[in-house]
Amino acid sequence: MEVGQRVASCFLTFVCSWLSMQPLSTSVRMQNLSLLGSEQFDVLVIGGGVTGAGVALDAVARGYKVALVEKVDFASGTSSKSTKLVHGGIRYLPNFDFGLVREALVERGILLLNAPFLVQPVGFVLPLYERDRHPVGLPFTTPGGFGLGLIMDVGLWMYDLMAGAVAGRRGVKRHRHLSRKKVMELAPALVTDRLKEGFIYYDAQTNDARLTLALIRTAAQFGATIANYAAVTSFVTENGKVAGAHVHDRLGNQEIIVHARHIVNATGVFSEQVEELTGYEPQVQVEPSKGVHLVFSRADIMLGNDAIVLPETDDKRILFIVPWESRAVFGTTDTGSGDLDHPTATQEDISYLLKHLNRYLSVNLTEDNIVSVYAGYRPLLRSRSSEHSTAKLSRTYAVLQSPSGLVSIVGGKLTTYRRMAQDTVDVLSRRDGWAPIHPTLHLPLQGGAGWPAKQRELTVKGTALGLSPQSIEHLGKNYGAEALELVNLIEDDAELGRRLIDDLPYVRAEVVYACRNEMAMTPYDVLARRTSITLVDRQRGLGALEDVVALMTREHNWSPEQQQSMSIDFRTAMQQQMAAEKVSVVDIPPIQKGYKSSSGTP
């Protein structure tokens, strides 16, 4: 098929599917599972994180017939455990990794254009102290730190110039110098002893799990066949090449054989394990690196609208304090591996973060101030030398082809997911003798089309329904134009406008919407990924669990035994996680005994 014909076909498919607006409901999931076993696909994507979702969208937008399967839930791994930043990576400049910075800045600009509701500019206050010798990971220093401010200024000008040259400003301001007084004004909790001056530079932030869902939804609108809780257990081979996969439906306990001409392994830290299923020596070499974050109340840190950069740690890293609605996300660590299915913060991780937080802040925070802790694994490309720590491994990526024909995309970072997906599908296009086309460069994600106009409509309707300004802002930032669908639900049932948790902006309509449109199959899906309640609530969502299960029961027609099982699974998972982190949570209703857990909730 000629490139022009494929583009026209892609556009027609998109328009038709967009008009039909097929939701990702429970019934659609069942239909998709049936299609997986009966249709022949061009591309099967394994992995429902941000990279796999990006690959599925890129492939289906080029005209491929695409299937995607995820063994747990969308964004259940690394893609919901990041620092929530879309950034060029200022810490890579001192290492002269200009290619990575440039690429990330390009992708930051594209995301600001294609998902303006999900990706917003944010300022970063960077203080400089007399004691600092290696701010932002500078590999060298000067006698007594003399001239470091000038070096920082030059580096930030480079950052600004690269951003403007490769992607335009996209509403992201240039950096500026801050006097000592101005630093104290913007970040009043910072220690002032030996504070000299500072800077404020600008990047962007996002909701990583919601970004992944936007990609999944957009791919589905183009016609991709998608299912969560569908695990690949082995491959179908023909003449030594992969031609399909055996898939286990973890919720329905059925086996499905999916046939596809191309198979893409986008499973992050599990890439080696998946490639081993081919029977060939893995081409993929991944070094998992654990990143741990602490979540605090913004009031405890006296954090305004700007993030704060803690410029230097004992191991020459930088740490971010990032505003996240009424909370502040602080991190991250960069340490070795553990149980890949259940990343957990150790006491050592928490102590490391608290030590450096209290070194730079005057508020003296303890573990009692921690709202929640979360951890995830970065799928870094393994170094050929075992002497390097994971903190020094590159955040670049590679597209690798196995002798079996399996294509694996490994490495990278959240910001560059789109370029990673594009390069992966380029490999498939070249296999098929097609000239690569890149439709996702200017493709609005679900919720992005017409957003500025819809934003005004959301404010008017939400206010008329009695929603708080915080809830209206939250809905807009996380759903974009789709927030009007949630408002429609509230118009039909005023009870859905009630908050799930009194001091957080999430409303009950989000549970219903997640079940009808986002393939939310368990309370964990809703509380940890369709919303971020498990990250920002001191009780990890346990106080809202009863309401969530009741609302999901209405949508999924769960039996009393299923309701009980779902509740027990979620409670058990949360309590085990908190016990491992030694973080106490008060006023949690006890688990009711008597039913065997069977939902498969992670």
N, C-alpha and C positions, 0 to 999 in steps of 0.2 A: 504494500500500500504506500502511495506517495505521501511525503510529509504534509502537503497541503490537504490531502484527503483525510489524513489522520487528525490534523488539527480541527478540520470541519466536523469530523465525526465526534471528536472529544467535546467540542463546544455544544453540538446537538444533544449528545448524551447528557451533558451537564445541565443544559436548560430544561430538558424533559424531566430529569430526576429532581432538579431543584423545585420545579413546579409541583411535583408529586410530594416532595418533602417526606419521604419515607422515614418514619421514626425507627430507632433501634429499641424496640420493645421486646418483651419476652417471647411473644408470638413470632416476631421477626427473627429472633435468635433461633427458634425451632425451625423456621423455614430455611434459614441460612445453613443450618446443620444438614438439612435434607439436600440442599443444593450442593453443599461441599461433597457429598457422596455421589451425586448424580451428574454433575457437570464436569467438563474438561476446562481447566483454567490455563491461561498463559503464564501467570505468576502466582506462586504461593509464598506469602510472607509469613515467616515464623517470628513472633514477637510483637506484642502490642504496646511497647513503650513508645517514646517520642520518635525514635529512629525508625522503628518498624511502621508506625503510623505514617511517618513522612514518606517512606518507600512506597507504601500502598497508595497514598494519594498521588505521588509523582507518576507511578506506573499506570494507574487507572486514568489519570488525566491525559496520558499520552495515547490512550486507546487500548491498553492491555485489559484483558479480562482477569481480574485480580481477586484472590482470596487472602484473608488474613486470619490467623489463629493465635490465641494467647492462652498460655497454660493456666494463668490465674485470672487477674482482671487487668484492664487497660491501666497503664501507669502504676502498676502495683509494685514495681521495683524502683530502680534508680530514678525514674522519671517523675516520681512524687517526693523525692528525698533530696532535692537540690537546695541551693541557697536562694532560689527563685530569681536569679539574675539573668538578663539577656545583655551580655557585655563583651567588649573586645578583649578584656583581660589585661588590665593595667600591669599586673604583676609579671606578665610575659615580656614587657618592654625591656626591663633590665637584663633579661637573658638574650636580648636581640632576636627574639622569635617574631620578627616583623610579619612574616607570612601568615602565621596563625592569628595575630592581632588584626591584620588587614582583612582576612577572610571573615573573622567574627564580626568586625565592624560592618562589613557589607551585609551580613545576615541580620545584624541588629536593625539596620535600616530597612531591609525587606520586611521584617516582622512588624516594625512600627507602621509600615504602610498597609500590610495585609491583615493584621489583627490589631487595630488601634485600640480596641476596647480591652484587650488582654495584655498588651505590652505598653507600659507607660514610662516616660523618662523619670529619673530620680537623681537627686544630687547626692554626692558622696563627700563628706567633710573629712579631709586628710590633715590631721594635726602633725606638727613637727616639734620634737622636744630636743633639748640640748644633749640628752643622753643617747639619742638615736644615732646609729652608725650604718645600718643597712635598711633604711626605710623602703617599703614595698619590695623587699627582696633584692635590693641593690647588691650586686656581687662584689663590689669594692667599696671602700670608704675613703674619707679624707682626714687629715690630721685634726683631731678635735671636732670632727664633723663640720669643719668650715666649708662653706659653699654648697652644702647639701640642698638647701632651699633652692638655689639657682639650678642645680642639676634636676631637681623635681620639676621646676617650672619648665625647663627645656623639654623634659620627657612628656609633660602634659600637653605642651604645645604640639609635639609630634603626634600625640594621641588625637588631639583635635583636628590637626591637619589631615591625618590619615582618614578620619571619619568623614570629614567634609569632602575629601577627594574621591573616596570610593562609593559613598552612598548618600551624600548630601546631609544636611543637618537633621532633617526629619523631626524638627522640634526639640532636638537635644542641644542644650546650650554649650558654649565653650567654657573652659575652666577659668577661674579667676583666683588671684591671690587674696588671702584673708589675713588681716591683722590679728594679733593675739586676742584683742577685745572681741573681734567678730567671730573668731573660733569659739570663744566662751559663750557668745550669744546664741550661735547655732547649735552648739553641743554643750549645754550647761553642766552635764554630768562629768565631763572630762576633768581629769586631774590638771590643775593649773600650775603646779610646781614645775619649773623649768620649761614650761610651754613657751615656745618662741613665736610661732606663726603657723600658718596652714594654707591649705588650698581647698577649693571646692570644684570638683569635676563632675561630669554627668554621664550616666549610662542608662540602663533601663531595667525594669523588673517585670516579672510575669507570675502567673499561677501555673506552675509546671504541669500539674495533673490536668487542669482545665485546658491548657494548650494541647496536651495529648488528646483529650476528648474532642476538641475542636477539629483536629486533624482526622480523627476516626470518623466523626460525623460528616466531614466534608468528603472524605473518601467514599463513604457510604452513599452520599448523594450522587456521586459520579457513577455508582453502580458496583462498588466493591462488596464482596460477600464476606461478612465479618462475624466472628464468634469469639467470646471470651470463655474461660474455663474449658478450653479445648487444647489438650496437650499432645504434642507430637511425640510418639513413642518409638517409631522406627521409620525407615524410608523404604519406598518402593523403587526398585532399580530395574533398568533395562539396558542390557549390554554394558554393564558397569557404570552407568550414569543414573543419577537420581531422576525419577520420573513421577514421583508422588510421595505421599507420606501417610502412615497410619496415625490417626488422630483419636484420642480418647476424650469423649465428652464427660467431664468430671461431675457434672450435675445430673445428667440423664443416664450415666453409666452405660454408654453405648460406644461402639467402635465404628469409625468411619475411615474409608480410604479416599484420599483426595489426590486427584491426578493433575499435574501441572507440567508445562514445558520448562519453566524456570522455577527454581526454589531459592529464596533469599533467607539467609540466617541473620536475623537482626535481634538476637537475644542477649546482647550486652555481655555481662559477666558469665553467662552460661554458653557463650559461643563455642568454646572448645568442646563442652559436653555434647552439644548438638552435632558438631562436625564429626565427633567420634562415632555417631550413629551411622555414618556412611561406610564405615569399615576401613577408611583410608587414614593415614597419618594426618593429624590436624595441621592445617596451614595456619590456623589462628593461634596466636599466643597472647593471652590476656593476663594482665597483672591487676587483680582487683585491689582497689584502694578505698578504704573506709572513710567516709566523711560523716562526722557527727555534728549535729546542731542542737543548741539549746534555745528554747522559746521562753521569753519573759513578757510581762506586761510592759507596754511602752511607758506607762507612768512610773514604774520602778526605775527605768533607765533615763527618765526625763527626755525621751526621744521625740523630736519633732517630725517634720515631714522629710528630712534628709537622713540618709544613711551615714554611718560613721565608719571610717577605716582605722583599725588599730594597726599602726604602720610597721611594727616590728615585734616578732616573737623570738624566743630563745633559739628556735630552729630556722630563723630567717624567713618565716612565712608572714602573710598578712591575714587579718581576720576582719570580718564585716559584721556590723550591727545594722540590720535592715528593717525599716518599718513594714509591718504586715498587718493592715487594718488596725485593730486595737492592741496588737502584739508586736514584739520585736524578735526577729530571727537572728541568732548569733552563731557564727561558725566560719570556717569549718576545719576539722582535722584532716590529716592526710596520712593514714597509717595502713598497716597490713590487713590481711584478709582474715576471715572466720567462716561461720556458717552462712553461705551465700543466700540461702532461702530465708534466713532470719537474722539480718544484720542488727546488732545490738550495741549500744553504747556501754562501755565499761566504766567503772569508777575512775580509772586512770584518764579516760577521755574527758569525762566531766570535770575532773580536777584540773586538767590541762587548760580547758577553756575558761573555767572560773578564775584560775590564777592570772591569766593574761587579761581577762575582763577587769578584774579588780586592780591590776597594775595601772590601767589607764583611766578607770572610772573612780569617782570619789564616793559612790553610793554604797560600796561594800556589800555586794550581793552574795548570798549563800544558796545552798541547794533548796532551801525553803522558798526562795523566790522563783524557782524554775516552774514554769507552767507545764512544759512537756519537753521530752528529749526525742529526737529521731535520728536514724542512721541509715545510710545507703552506701552502695558500692559503685565506684566509678570503674568502667571497663577500660583501663589504660592499656595501651600497647606495651607488651613486655620488652624490657631492655635486654639486649644481648649479654650485658654484664650484670651479674647479681649484686654488684657492689653499690648500686644506686638505690636510694630510697624511692618509694612511690611518689613522694613530693617532687622529685626531679624528673619523673617520666613525662614524656610529651603528651599534650592533650590533642595531638593530631590524630588522624584516623587512616584506615586503609581498607580498600575493597579487595578481597582475596578470593581467588577461584580455586576450588579443590579439584583434583583429578576426577572426582565424582560428578563434577558439574555444579555442585553447590556453590553459591555465591554468598560470602560472609562480609558484613560491614561491621568493623570493630573500632573501638577508640572514640575520639571526638568528645564533644561537650554539647550541652543542651542548646546553646546558641546556634551551633552550626548544623543542627539536625537536617535542615532543608538541603544544604549543599551536600551533605553526606548521602542523603536519599537520591539527589540528582545524579551524583557520580555513580551510585550503585545501579540505577536504572539505565544510565548511559552504557554500562557494561552489557546489559541485556539488549539494548538497542543495537549495539555493534554486533552482538552475536546474531541478531536477526537481519543484519544488513540494512538497518534503518539509520538515517541521519538523525542524530539526537536532537530533540526539541525540548525546551525547558519551560513548560507552561506554568510551573509554580512560582516563577519569578514575580508574576503580577496576579496571583490568584487569591482573592479574599477568602479567608477562612470562615467557617460557619459562624454567623453572628456579626461578621465584619461589614457586610454589604449595607450601605446606607446608614451606617451607625450614627454619625453626627445628628442626622434628623431624627432617628429613632430615639436617641438619648433624650432629646427634649420631650418627646411623647411619653417616654418612660417616667420622667420626672413628674409630668402633669398627672398621668393616670395613677402612679404610685402614691402621690400626695393625696389625691382624691379618695383613695382607698384606705388612707390612714397609715401607710407604711412610713417608718422612720426614715429620715435622710440617710442614716447609716445603711439601712437595708436597701434603699434605692440605689445608693452608690455601689454597694456590694453586688447587687444583681447586674448592674450595668457593666462593672469591671470584669465579671466572670462569665456573663452570658451574651453581652453585646445586644444586638437586635433581638436575639432569642429571648431576652428578658421579658419582652412583651407577651410571650406565650405564658410565662409564669404569672404575669399580671392578669391575664385572661382566666387562669385557673382560680386566682383569688377573687376575681369578679363573680365567678360561678359559686364559690364556696369561701366565705369570709374567714372561716376557721384556718384556711391554708395560709392566711397572712400572718398568723401568730408566729412568734419566734420559737425556735426549737430550744434555745438556751437564752435566758434573759439578757445576759450582757454581751451576746454575740449577734451579728446581723442576719444569721441564717434563718430562713422561714420554712414552714412546713411544705409549701408548694414545691420546694426544691426536691423533696423526697419523691413526690408524685411525678414530677417532670423527669427525674432520673430514671424511674421505672419505665415510663412510657417512651422516652426518647434516647436514653443513654445506656441501655442494657445493664442497669444496676440490678444485680441478682441477689445480693446479700446486704445486711446492714453495714458490713465493713466497706463494701463498695461505696455506699452513700456517705458514711461518716468519715472515711479516710481519703476518698478520691473524688467523688462528685462534689463533696464539700471538703473543707480542711479542718473539720471539727476535732478530730483526734489530735491535731497538732496545736490547736489554739485554745482548747478547753482543758481546764485543770483536771476534770474528771474523764478526759479522753472520750467524751461522748456517751459515757455510761448513764448520765442523768437524762439524756434524750433518747436512750435506746428504746424504752417502752413506746414512745410516740412513733419512732421510726418504724419499729416492727409492726405496729398497728396500721400505719399508712401503707407499708409495703404489702401487708396481708390483703388489704383491699385491692391492690393492683395485681398481685400474683395469686390470689385465692389460696393462700397457705392454710393448711390444716392446723389445729391446735398443737399437734406434735411438731410440725415444721416450725411454727412460731417459737416454740420452746427451744428447739434445737438451734435455730438461728441466734436466739438470745444468748444461749449458753456458749456457743462458739465465739461470739464477739466478746462476751465478758471474760472468757478464759484467755483469749488472745491478748486482751488489754492488760489483764492482771499479771499474766506471765511476762509481758513486756516491761511493765512497771517494776515487777519484782527483780528482773534481771538488771534494771537500771537503778534499783534501790530508791525509786522516787515514790513517795507516799501520796495517796489520794484519799481525801476524806469523804464521808457521807455517801459511800457507794452501797446500794442495796446488795445483799448477798445473792450468790448464784443459787437458783432453785434446783434441787437435785431431782433425778427421776427419769430423765430422758437421755438417751445416747446421742451424742453429737454426730451429725451426718452431713452437714451442709457443705463441707469443703472450704469453709472460710479460712483464709490464710491467717 
